[in-house]
Amino acid sequence: MFITFEGIEGSGKTTQIPCLVEFLEQAGYTVVTTREPGGTAIGDQIRNILLDFNNTDMQIRTEVLLFQASRAQLVEQVIRPSLAKGFLVISDRYADSTLAYQGYGYQLDLAQLQEIVRFATGGLKPDLTLLLDVDVEEGLRRRFGGGGKNRLDAYDPDFYHRVRQGYHLLVQAEPQRWVVIDAGRSPDQVQRDIRRVVHQRLSQKNEKQ
């Protein structure tokens, strides 16, 4: 089963994923975790290019293609082989981030982006995508309260509002794949809902086998 986490900055993905992994491993599952951009030796090199403040002249199309290059490597080197072995794969971001950030955030052509994403992923889609949804202002406060920005953080709040709205439009387009989690609550409350949803989906999948 392939599970992805999506959300704007400060939504809590990095906090919640390890807690879910611990829960699943205690239940007897073998879990492979990864992140985007990165997740492979090649992908991590691309990640460094994308995050580097020295690359402020990077064109939007260049950025899009670098994300897809990292993603293509991740799919073929990590995700598909892990799924073939029967492992659970959990990714901190995946293809929906391109549509939300470059599509709705940058307002690029969605049809073109969807075609590029299909090529990069070989058509591989998650079985379940969890959107950790939080108000933009709260998310930015959490994310940047301690500093530590990189090149991809240099957006204004309006950009993040478009991204958040874009995520909700993606949910509406594929409601069977997405589950929206209110990430504005305490981490324990959020984790409880995540575990409930994942446990339910895994039970449904096991019943069909």
LOGU-687188 format. One record per residue (C-alpha): residue number from 1; residue in one letter; x, y, z. Coordinates in steps of 0.05 Angstrom, whole numbers. Layout:
BEGIN
SITE num residu      x      y      z
SITE NUM      A      X      Y      Z
...
//
This chain:
BEGIN
SITE num residu      x      y      z
SITE   1      M      0      0      0
SITE   2      F     26     68    -20
SITE   3      I      8    126     27
SITE   4      T     27    198     16
SITE   5      F     23    259     61
SITE   6      E      8    328     33
SITE   7      G     -2    398     61
SITE   8      I     26    468     64
SITE   9      E     86    487    105
SITE  10      G     75    477    180
SITE  11      S     20    426    171
SITE  12      G     58    375    212
SITE  13      K     76    321    162
SITE  14      T    147    313    188
SITE  15      T    121    305    259
SITE  16      Q     64    257    244
SITE  17      I     98    208    196
SITE  18      P    147    178    247
SITE  19      C     91    167    297
SITE  20      L     49    131    245
SITE  21      V    108     89    224
SITE  22      E    120     67    296
SITE  23      F     46     48    302
SITE  24      L     47      8    238
SITE  25      E    112    -28    254
SITE  26      Q     85    -48    322
SITE  27      A     25    -77    284
SITE  28      G     73   -121    244
SITE  29      Y     80    -82    179
SITE  30      T    146    -69    143
SITE  31      V    146      6    127
SITE  32      V    190     44     79
SITE  33      T    190    120     87
SITE  34      T    214    172     38
SITE  35      R    207    245     22
SITE  36      E    205    293    -36
SITE  37      P    246    321    -66
SITE  38      G    299    270    -51
SITE  39      G    295    200    -23
SITE  40      T    353    173    -65
SITE  41      A    426    192    -74
SITE  42      I    410    225   -141
SITE  43      G    346    256   -114
SITE  44      D    382    286    -54
SITE  45      Q    431    320   -101
SITE  46      I    372    349   -139
SITE  47      R    341    370    -73
SITE  48      N    403    410    -55
SITE  49      I    399    447   -121
SITE  50      L    325    462   -110
SITE  51      L    334    488    -39
SITE  52      D    397    529    -49
SITE  53      F    387    604    -41
SITE  54      N    443    614    -92
SITE  55      N    395    589   -145
SITE  56      T    346    647   -141
SITE  57      D    350    655   -217
SITE  58      M    320    586   -228
SITE  59      Q    263    588   -279
SITE  60      I    196    558   -259
SITE  61      R    199    506   -315
SITE  62      T    269    486   -292
SITE  63      E    242    477   -221
SITE  64      V    184    434   -246
SITE  65      L    230    389   -286
SITE  66      L    279    381   -229
SITE  67      F    223    358   -183
SITE  68      Q    201    307   -235
SITE  69      A    272    282   -245
SITE  70      S    278    270   -170
SITE  71      R    209    237   -169
SITE  72      A    224    191   -228
SITE  73      Q    286    165   -193
SITE  74      L    248    155   -128
SITE  75      V    192    116   -161
SITE  76      E    237     68   -198
SITE  77      Q    291     60   -145
SITE  78      V    250     59    -81
SITE  79      I    175     60    -86
SITE  80      R    160      8   -139
SITE  81      P    210    -43   -113
SITE  82      S    185    -35    -41
SITE  83      L    112    -43    -62
SITE  84      A    131   -105   -102
SITE  85      K    159   -136    -38
SITE  86      G     93   -123     -3
SITE  87      F    119    -67     41
SITE  88      L     80     -5     61
SITE  89      V    109     58     30
SITE  90      I     97    126     63
SITE  91      S    121    188     28
SITE  92      D    126    259     54
SITE  93      R     99    293     -9
SITE  94      Y     89    263    -78
SITE  95      A     60    283   -145
SITE  96      D      2    324   -116
SITE  97      S     53    374    -90
SITE  98      T     70    392   -161
SITE  99      L     -2    405   -178
SITE 100      A    -15    444   -114
SITE 101      Y     49    486   -114
SITE 102      Q     69    494   -187
SITE 103      G     -2    487   -214
SITE 104      Y    -45    526   -166
SITE 105      G     10    565   -131
SITE 106      Y     49    587   -192
SITE 107      Q    -14    582   -235
SITE 108      L     18    540   -289
SITE 109      D    -22    500   -339
SITE 110      L    -50    441   -300
SITE 111      A    -60    396   -361
SITE 112      Q     14    403   -380
SITE 113      L     36    390   -308
SITE 114      Q     -8    328   -303
SITE 115      E     24    300   -366
SITE 116      I     94    313   -340
SITE 117      V     76    282   -274
SITE 118      R     48    220   -308
SITE 119      F    113    212   -346
SITE 120      A    155    220   -284
SITE 121      T    115    171   -242
SITE 122      G    100    121   -296
SITE 123      G     27    130   -276
SITE 124      L     38    106   -204
SITE 125      K    -13    137   -158
SITE 126      P    -20    130    -82
SITE 127      D    -73     85    -52
SITE 128      L    -86    137      2
SITE 129      T    -67    210      7
SITE 130      L    -74    247     74
SITE 131      L    -81    322     70
SITE 132      L    -59    353    135
SITE 133      D    -99    417    130
SITE 134      V    -82    479    170
SITE 135      D    -95    553    164
SITE 136      V    -41    588    123
SITE 137      E    -23    637    178
SITE 138      E    -18    583    230
SITE 139      G     24    539    184
SITE 140      L     72    594    168
SITE 141      R     78    613    242
SITE 142      R     97    541    258
SITE 143      R    144    533    199
SITE 144      F    182    597    203
SITE 145      G    178    616    276
SITE 146      G    249    589    286
SITE 147      G    278    612    220
SITE 148      G    313    562    175
SITE 149      K    284    582    108
SITE 150      N    307    556     41
SITE 151      R    296    578    -31
SITE 152      L    229    543    -35
SITE 153      D    203    581     25
SITE 154      A    209    650     -8
SITE 155      Y    135    657    -24
SITE 156      D     85    708      0
SITE 157      P     22    687     39
SITE 158      D    -22    694    -23
SITE 159      F     18    638    -56
SITE 160      Y      4    592      3
SITE 161      H    -69    609      2
SITE 162      R    -72    588    -72
SITE 163      V    -35    524    -55
SITE 164      R    -83    507      2
SITE 165      Q   -143    521    -43
SITE 166      G   -110    478    -97
SITE 167      Y   -104    420    -49
SITE 168      H   -178    423    -34
SITE 169      L   -194    423   -108
SITE 170      L   -152    361   -117
SITE 171      V   -190    328    -60
SITE 172      Q   -256    345    -95
SITE 173      A   -230    314   -159
SITE 174      E   -211    247   -127
SITE 175      P   -249    241    -61
SITE 176      Q   -239    166    -58
SITE 177      R   -164    173    -52
SITE 178      W   -159    233     -5
SITE 179      V   -175    242     68
SITE 180      V   -171    311     99
SITE 181      I   -144    315    170
SITE 182      D   -154    377    212
SITE 183      A    -81    392    229
SITE 184      G    -97    455    269
SITE 185      R   -107    412    332
SITE 186      S    -57    382    380
SITE 187      P     -7    331    350
SITE 188      D    -38    275    391
SITE 189      Q   -108    289    364
SITE 190      V    -81    292    293
SITE 191      Q    -43    227    301
SITE 192      R   -104    192    329
SITE 193      D   -144    209    267
SITE 194      I    -87    190    220
SITE 195      R    -81    121    253
SITE 196      R   -156    110    250
SITE 197      V   -159    126    175
SITE 198      V    -98     84    158
SITE 199      H   -120     25    199
SITE 200      Q   -189     28    165
SITE 201      R   -158     29     95
SITE 202      L   -110    -27    111
SITE 203      S   -167    -69    138
SITE 204      Q   -208    -57     75
SITE 205      K   -149    -76     32
SITE 206      N   -135   -139     71
SITE 207      E   -209   -160     66
SITE 208      K   -206   -155    -10
SITE 209      Q   -144   -200    -15
//
